[in-house]
Amino acid sequence: MNNFNPLLHTFNTPFNTPPFGEIRHEHFVPAFHAGIEQGLKEINGMVNNPAAPDFDNTIAALSRSGQALTRVSNVFYPLNNAETDSTMQDIARQVAPLLADYHNDILFNDKLFGRVKAVYEKRDKLSLTAEEATLLDNTWKMFARNGAGLDDASKARLREISRELSQLSLKFDDNLLAETNEWFLHLTREDELSGLPESQLDAAAEEARKRKLEGWVITLKAPSMWPFLQYAHRRDLREKVFRAANKRGFNGNQCDNREIVRQIANLRLERARLLGYDTYAHFALEEQMAGSPQKVMDFLDELLQAARHKALKDLEELQQLALDSGTDQTIEYWDWYYYAEKMRKARFDFDQELLRPYFELNSVVKGVFQLAGRLWGLRFMPNQDIPVYHPDVTAFEVYDDQDAFLAILYLDFFPREGKSPGAWMTGFREQERLNGQDLRPQVSLVCNFTKPTATKPSLLTHGEFNTFLHEFGHALHGMFSQVTFADLSGTNVYRDFVELPSQIMENWAVEREFLDLFARHYQTGEIIPADMVEKIVATQNFHAAFAAMRQLGFGLNDMAWHSITEPVTIAANEFESTAMEPARLFPPVSGTMVSGSFAHIFAGGYAAGYYSYKWAEVLDADAFRLFKEKGIFDRATAAAFREHILSKGGSEHPMLLYKRFRGSEPTIDALLDREGLR
Ligand SMILES: [Zn+2]
């Protein structure tokens, strides 16, 4: 049995879960090779099928191809994030180009596209279900959006553009990293640091030691820069740091991003045009809930109108606070964070650490399971026979209100070497129906929560509790999935929709009725005091209007770069200045620019998508309002949310799904109320 590779066979375990105890590093690469080979064989079989192309032999067959590859990928990638080592990372590097080739072999297969096209063209005569129609549409778009169907010259140009764009994005990132790392503020006199809390002083001294310097060093990395802007009494130094941060990519040196930004926007326009779209935003938003640039612009504008008034009032208050504390200056951008922190402290200072004793991890898990029980009748049964990849991990069988088996849920809470930072939902198998069988999903939540010690259990911050609810919402989306095709299952939905199930759960984090179920002091048993919960809410909403204006400014900038219909010829800083004007609360700071360090859109996946952060908040507030109206444990509302949203994955357009749940499109009202912006 020594040569037995478990990844090459159906798992012989409870619920066909991955047999982690038997899987060794050396099993992965052969399994990837075998999976790719098998997948290509299936594709070839489809392409050379003498039967005329139809939905089953082409669209469904393509979606279901590569199962052997999926089996190994579904084990390898979650493990590479949650329990990795240098060998796993080597395997990931080794496999990446193989997978890229495999996907290109599908994407640029003309014969395959020919068959997809034949089915797509007769789609109206096929009497497909809604889900099948979505799968067909997605499959068609997957090819079309990559240039299938274009003439050879256009295809060649498209490939060139892709190559150039990926190089420019890398260069953008490298420049930004270099600019972030190079700049630092070296301080040698104690009065220059006045105002900084002890922990910041220590960090700044440590930073100086690392550079073999006397005194203290402030850098542009978030944990150093933000506290400095919040606490440092010296206004001139705050200005220095603020200007440096906003000058990254705009210094006229070899790391300047101005030209790169312009080239990226212009190349994206060219790509969109080649593919038949008016602008890049049209191209990008076609596959989003928002759907069109106009919809996004209207959305940004509506929020802007709503937030501006309150943001200006906040600014007035801060100006007054500044005057009261003895300065006669007009508040500038680099004063905002400083006075805002003073005001926050004066109004709702309370030590967040005081909350921890009420959020002992085991009670939190019980509480969240209870919430799922109240809302959907879910039951969670620990099962120690299900193999896990680390002793910290626990596995549960999950049953619904009909006692039907729903899913396997793994919980993996604590940090360790080999686990990436942050928290996420993942899984080892997605729900799908195959050969008449409903294969239930295997979902996993991976977190980095405060660890128990010899004397104390794991006591969470309220932020960690909130994170757990968020990820649990993603897990519900995965577990409730009730579709046919894995490609449309669970969280496989548009980016501006995927955070609805997760963010809506965060609303319960401050609901008294829910907290009363479990949030007890782990030593005294006392229920979390009401005024503490009120303070959490007040802190969350503090200066929400200002934060919104900042986000909206970024959103406008993003949309402007991706709504151009002619190549940009003016300087990048002038371009963005016009775009962001409507969201401005302070006069422009000369010599600074946002775009040069706006990695989300120039080096990340958020081009024409930055709005989606705000969009998701609007959605979750609007959806939760129904629970507020009907009761936060209302079974009927929960059932509707399950039926129309959580079970449907990406099987239909999210706006349709949403309207079925809510009766109408979302409005911004609930968010404005929640954040006190009205
Ligand atoms: Zn999320």
Boltz pocket constraint, residues with backbone or C-beta under 6 A from the ligand:
constraints:
  - pocket:
      binder: B
      contacts: [[A, 470], [A, 474], [A, 498], [A, 499], [A, 502]]
      max_distance: 6.0
